[in-house]
Amino acid sequence: MDRNRVGSRTGVWVRRWLAGVAAGATLAGTVACGEMRQNMRGEYVTYRGAWFCAKAGCADTSMQRSAKAHRVGEMTVNHGKVTAGAALVFKPQKTPQTFTAKVSDCAGQVAEVPADKIKAPGAHGIAGQSDCYVVRIDPKDYPALAFGKDCKSWTVATHSTFDKGTSWEAKAGLEQD
């Protein structure tokens, strides 16, 4: 008699566990389908790289593309002269309704990138990237953020919204060489 009770308890536990696994798989499938539909509609933004100034205050046309980078998880961190100014390039597959950006330091402090530092496709001079958004970063524009010997990298996160109410975030990093 005791064996039947143990067996039935184990059976109930197994059925509940399997139901939980099935629910988790359904949720994961639903999220994956949503992302796939968004990708099929072209409602996403990719990171194309960073360009740096040789001297502070340079024009977009005189910036040089970073040839050195490393990965932190899924994020690319480009190396260059951040203190002279940088431009991060992001390519939307479809024109977003809004495109904003934030910059954060290694201490977790965050600042909004001013709208005049975000240049829409065709409004900047980065060679070969006319179909991309450019986020210009100059450390002097963010005095509240840490940058120096203890903090040599910043993260730039963009946020885009699209026609169907979907949104997309793309991140990239900058590190002082």
Secondary structure, DSSP 8 states (H G I E B T S, - for coil): -HHHHHHHHHHHHHHHHHHHHHHHHHHHHHHHHHHHHHHHTT--EEEEEEEE-SSTT--GGG-EE---EEEETTEEEEEE-GGG-EEEEEEESS--SEEEEEEEETT--EEE--GGGEE-TTSS--TT-TTSEEEEE-GGG-TTS--SSS--EEEEEEEEE-TTS-EEEEEEEEEE-
